[in-house]
Amino acid sequence: MEMDRRNYRQLVDTTVEIADKVGVADIVGRIVKDLKDESEPYSRMVMETIEKVVAKLGVSDIDARLEELLIDGILYAFKEQTSDDDA
């Protein structure tokens, strides 16, 4: 389990660094669909990655369509998380 947490952290940090080099929109645009993944731990990791990228680099190059996809993915992930908690 410790290895999984270390890999998780390295993956998030590496993705943030890549976004710093290539831009927020490119990275977020590639991973936003993964917010709807069936695996809750994976979708949480994607959410944390997007959160860290946006916190570090801002949202200036995110267009309206990508913003819609983000909102849709976040709402979906929240709904699925809430459903799992109720079950």
C-alpha positions in Angstrom: 0.0 0.0 0.0 2.9 2.4 0.8 4.2 1.9 -2.8 0.8 2.8 -4.2 0.7 6.1 -2.2 4.2 6.9 -3.4 3.4 6.2 -7.0 0.1 8.2 -6.6 2.0 11.2 -5.3 4.8 10.9 -8.0 2.2 10.7 -10.8 0.3 13.8 -9.5 3.5 15.8 -9.1 4.9 14.7 -12.4 1.7 15.7 -14.2 1.7 19.1 -12.6 5.3 19.6 -13.8 4.4 18.5 -17.3 1.5 21.0 -17.2 4.0 23.7 -16.2 5.9 23.0 -19.4 3.1 22.4 -22.0 0.2 24.3 -20.5 -2.8 23.8 -18.4 -5.3 23.3 -21.3 -3.3 20.6 -22.9 -3.0 18.5 -19.7 -6.4 19.2 -18.3 -7.9 18.5 -21.8 -6.3 15.1 -21.8 -7.4 14.0 -18.4 -10.8 15.6 -17.9 -12.6 12.6 -19.3 -11.1 10.5 -16.6 -13.1 12.3 -13.9 -15.9 9.9 -15.1 -13.9 6.8 -14.7 -15.5 3.9 -12.8 -12.7 3.6 -10.4 -13.3 6.1 -7.6 -9.6 6.2 -6.4 -8.5 6.9 -10.0 -11.1 9.7 -10.5 -10.0 11.2 -7.1 -6.4 11.2 -8.3 -7.5 12.9 -11.5 -9.4 15.5 -9.5 -6.4 16.2 -7.2 -4.2 16.5 -10.3 -6.5 19.0 -11.9 -6.8 20.9 -8.6 -3.0 21.2 -8.2 -2.5 22.2 -11.9 -5.1 24.9 -11.6 -3.8 26.1 -8.3 -0.2 26.4 -9.5 -0.8 27.7 -13.1 -4.3 29.3 -13.1 -7.1 28.9 -15.6 -6.3 31.6 -18.2 -5.9 29.2 -21.1 -8.9 27.0 -20.4 -11.6 27.8 -22.9 -15.4 27.6 -22.5 -15.7 24.1 -23.9 -13.0 22.7 -21.5 -14.7 24.5 -18.7 -18.0 22.8 -19.5 -16.2 19.4 -19.6 -14.6 20.1 -16.2 -17.9 21.1 -14.5 -19.6 18.1 -16.0 -16.9 15.7 -14.9 -16.7 17.2 -11.4 -20.5 17.0 -10.9 -20.5 13.4 -12.2 -17.7 12.4 -9.8 -19.4 14.1 -6.9 -22.7 12.3 -7.7 -21.0 8.9 -8.0 -19.1 9.5 -4.7 -22.4 10.5 -2.9 -24.1 7.4 -4.3 -21.3 5.1 -3.1 -21.6 6.7 0.4 -25.3 6.1 0.6 -25.1 2.4 -0.4 
